[in-house]
Amino acid sequence: MDEMTLEAYERGQLFFDSGDFITAAQILEGVVEAAPDTVAPRLLLARSYYHSAQLQRAESALRGVIDRAPTEAYAHLMLGRTLQRLSRRDEARPFLKMAAAMSGDPDYELMAMLA
């Protein structure tokens, strides 16, 4: 990631941290375009979409993260939660179970059991 892209990522992180998820997403879209194989901006973009209720975009971004980093447990959790919010519980269940298995986090396991 070049210096300008890194600065844009950090700016997107600041907007995300302040709760301005739409502006964060707008900034991070450019970062992902400039560094398409870098997972961190893609995951933060997905989180921005999720928190701003842009759920189809969140789903697409999370699938992109999982394609690039299949062992990213948090991406599996987020995709499962996104699919739940889209009322696609049957599709969500395997992602939640995978997140629980990969992370060993009891909270992830609870979410998988409740799916």
N, C-alpha and C positions, 0 to 999 in steps of 0.2 A: 504494500500500500504506500503510495507516495505521500509526501508531506501535506499537500492540499487535501487529499482524500482523508488522511488521518485527522486533520483539523476539522473537516466536515463531520466525520464520525463523532469526534468529541463534542461538537456543537449539537449534533443529534442526541447524544447521550445527555447533555445538559437539559435540553427540552424535554426528553423523556423523564428525567429525574424530577423536573418541575411539574410534571403532570400534563404537559402540552403535547399529547400523543400525536395529534394531527400534524403539527409542525415538525415534530421529530420524524414522522413517517415521510414527510415531503423532503426533508434533508437526507434521510437515510436511503431513499430511493436512488438518489444520485450517487451515493457512496457504493451501493450494491451494483449499480451500473458500471462504475469505475473499477470496482474490485469484485467481480462476480463470483470468484471462487473462495473469497474470504468469508468464513462462517459467522464470526462475531457480528458484523454489521447486518447480515441477513437475519440472524436471530433477533437482534434488537429491532429491526424493521418489523418482523413478525409480531413481536410483543407490542410494538406501537399500534399495529393494525388491530390486534386483539383488544387492547385497552380502549381503542376508539371505535369498537364495534364494527370494524371492517372485516368481517369474519371470513368471507370468501378470499380476500387478499391475504389474510393471516394463514388460512389453510394452504394457499399456494406457496407462500414464502416458507412455511414450515416444511412442506414437502421438499422444497429446494434445499433446506438445511439438512434434512434427513438423507437426501440423495448424496450430498457432499460429505456428511459426517454421520453415518448410520449409528454410531455409538453415542450420540449426543442425547442423553436420557431426557434432559429438559425439553428438547424439541419434541420428543415423543409425548411427553406429558402435555405440553402446550397444544400439540395437534389433537390429542385426545380431548382436552378441555374445549378446544375450538369446535370440534365435531359435536360434542355434547351441546354446546350453545346453539349449534345449527340443527338441533333435534335429530342427530344422526348417531344415536347411542350405540347401535350395533357396530358401526364403523369405528367408533371411539374406543371401544373396549380393548381391542388388540394393542393399540398404541399406549393405553394406560397400563396394561399388563406388562408391556415391554419396558416402559419407563420404570415400573416398580422392580422388575427383575434386574435391570441394569444398574439402578441406583442403590438398591437396598434400603431406600428411605421408607420408613413406616408410613409417612403421610402419603406417598405415592401408592403404596400397597392398599391403603384405605380407599383412595380414590378409585383404584382398579376394582376393588371388591364392590364398591357402590355403583359402578357403571352398569 
